[in-house]
Amino acid sequence: DDLGMAYVKAGEYQKAIPLLQLAISMAKNHFPYLVADASFSLGDALSHIGKYAEAETILEGALKETRTHNLKDNYIDC
């Protein structure tokens, strides 16, 4: 998650995407806050490369995760 987020901040979106997808799949069902964090970053990366529909889907899922698990900081980000 952190490495993927670092790539997003550096503007290296293509490098960030597979790392964030891996983080989401590894954290799913165990660490909802990591899923929400990585999903937010993934949505950000996808929107920067023009994949808006895919980004919207990811961000809607992140928003649902934040509501389900009451992750207020992530809710504000989403």
One Martini backbone bead per residue (centre of mass of N, CA, C, O) as a GRO file, in nm:
protein
   78
    1ASP     BB    1   0.061   0.061  -0.024
    2ASP     BB    2   0.295   0.264   0.018
    3LEU     BB    3   0.431   0.228  -0.257
    4GLY     BB    4   0.187   0.303  -0.430
    5MET     BB    5   0.152   0.587  -0.305
    6ALA     BB    6   0.429   0.692  -0.389
    7TYR     BB    7   0.379   0.669  -0.695
    8VAL     BB    8   0.145   0.864  -0.704
    9LYS     BB    9   0.299   1.113  -0.591
   10ALA     BB   10   0.519   1.083  -0.839
   11GLY     BB   11   0.342   1.002  -1.111
   12GLU     BB   12   0.354   0.665  -1.119
   13TYR     BB   13   0.084   0.501  -1.212
   14GLN     BB   14   0.167   0.229  -1.350
   15LYS     BB   15   0.320   0.127  -1.091
   16ALA     BB   16   0.085   0.151  -0.880
   17ILE     BB   17  -0.151  -0.032  -0.965
   18PRO     BB   18  -0.046  -0.328  -0.902
   19LEU     BB   19   0.018  -0.270  -0.601
   20LEU     BB   20  -0.270  -0.190  -0.513
   21GLN     BB   21  -0.411  -0.448  -0.601
   22LEU     BB   22  -0.248  -0.631  -0.413
   23ALA     BB   23  -0.321  -0.496  -0.146
   24ILE     BB   24  -0.623  -0.548  -0.166
   25SER     BB   25  -0.615  -0.861  -0.189
   26MET     BB   26  -0.458  -0.904   0.085
   27ALA     BB   27  -0.663  -0.727   0.281
   28LYS     BB   28  -0.901  -0.870   0.232
   29ASN     BB   29  -1.094  -0.953   0.521
   30HIS     BB   30  -0.874  -0.800   0.739
   31PHE     BB   31  -0.806  -0.479   0.625
   32PRO     BB   32  -1.012  -0.223   0.566
   33TYR     BB   33  -0.824   0.029   0.576
   34LEU     BB   34  -0.637  -0.070   0.344
   35VAL     BB   35  -0.848  -0.095   0.128
   36ALA     BB   36  -0.934   0.202   0.131
   37ASP     BB   37  -0.660   0.329   0.078
   38ALA     BB   38  -0.587   0.176  -0.186
   39SER     BB   39  -0.844   0.254  -0.341
   40PHE     BB   40  -0.801   0.555  -0.344
   41SER     BB   41  -0.526   0.544  -0.494
   42LEU     BB   42  -0.627   0.389  -0.739
   43GLY     BB   43  -0.836   0.596  -0.832
   44ASP     BB   44  -0.632   0.819  -0.874
   45ALA     BB   45  -0.455   0.679  -1.087
   46LEU     BB   46  -0.680   0.621  -1.295
   47SER     BB   47  -0.761   0.919  -1.342
   48HIS     BB   48  -0.475   1.012  -1.450
   49ILE     BB   49  -0.505   0.796  -1.709
   50GLY     BB   50  -0.832   0.805  -1.798
   51LYS     BB   51  -0.994   0.586  -1.602
   52TYR     BB   52  -1.288   0.684  -1.492
   53ALA     BB   53  -1.481   0.442  -1.458
   54GLU     BB   54  -1.288   0.271  -1.286
   55ALA     BB   55  -1.244   0.481  -1.064
   56GLU     BB   56  -1.537   0.504  -0.975
   57THR     BB   57  -1.572   0.212  -0.885
   58ILE     BB   58  -1.347   0.211  -0.673
   59LEU     BB   59  -1.452   0.458  -0.505
   60GLU     BB   60  -1.724   0.336  -0.431
   61GLY     BB   61  -1.601   0.098  -0.275
   62ALA     BB   62  -1.447   0.270  -0.070
   63LEU     BB   63  -1.693   0.411   0.048
   64LYS     BB   64  -1.831   0.154   0.149
   65GLU     BB   65  -1.605   0.065   0.341
   66THR     BB   66  -1.611   0.318   0.524
   67ARG     BB   67  -1.903   0.279   0.616
   68THR     BB   68  -1.895  -0.014   0.724
   69HIS     BB   69  -1.617   0.062   0.917
   70ASN     BB   70  -1.595   0.355   1.018
   71LEU     BB   71  -1.384   0.542   0.825
   72LYS     BB   72  -1.354   0.867   0.850
   73ASP     BB   73  -1.095   0.954   0.699
   74ASN     BB   74  -1.166   0.802   0.433
   75TYR     BB   75  -1.437   0.936   0.379
   76ILE     BB   76  -1.325   1.215   0.317
   77ASP     BB   77  -1.147   1.135   0.078
   78CYS     BB   78  -1.388   1.005  -0.094
   0.00000   0.00000   0.00000
